[in-house]
């Protein structure tokens, strides 16, 4: 049997089907592996677990308060416990989430220099990162100060409260009970203060905010120079060196703090 041949040029004869290339077979769809962002997932799980712990502690404290503290003082104390639990929960959420930000759009720049745009983009990106770090430290400092003030106030009230005028049944056991509770509160404050002094997050918060202010001033200066006219290469180099100096000073401070924790002298 002779093999089919292609028609001559200009011929209107149809091309036989048996010489056409075979149609490609449909490829099997492959299931794409679902990649889990374990870092983000673990952060959410940790936040939920912490909130669950706060709720559990609050329920225990509220149950004890309801069964042992006479009304209406038990309601007042339960309200304070609820506020502490809510504040701790939202503080945990604040510390565990990042503040959204947008990249620098380079709007309004007269200069077409890629170096200027890149420098401003880097400055804005670092401003956002240091601002996020500063907010993280500030939230921790604020939580520490509020918690310490509240616990100190509770301890003072417990030691100075005269229950003889409120409930005679508590007159015998209250002095010893209040001393024990105040002792526990004092121990918590001591440990909490020692950890805060060791971590030194208040100083890191101040340093982070200082870097943000310096970078914002540098960014504004570059934008003002750009509006005045085209920036020469020497000026761009000077501003870049100023930007690098700001970042290096902060890194040296952090490195000095880490060395001090390890017992080495600060640079």
Secondary structure as UniProt FT lines:
FT   TURN            9..10
FT   HELIX           17..19
FT   HELIX           38..68
FT   TURN            71..72
FT   HELIX           73..96
FT   TURN            107..108
FT   HELIX           114..160
FT   HELIX           163..165
FT   HELIX           168..170
FT   TURN            171..173
FT   HELIX           174..199
FT   HELIX           201..228
FT   HELIX           233..261
FT   TURN            262..263
//
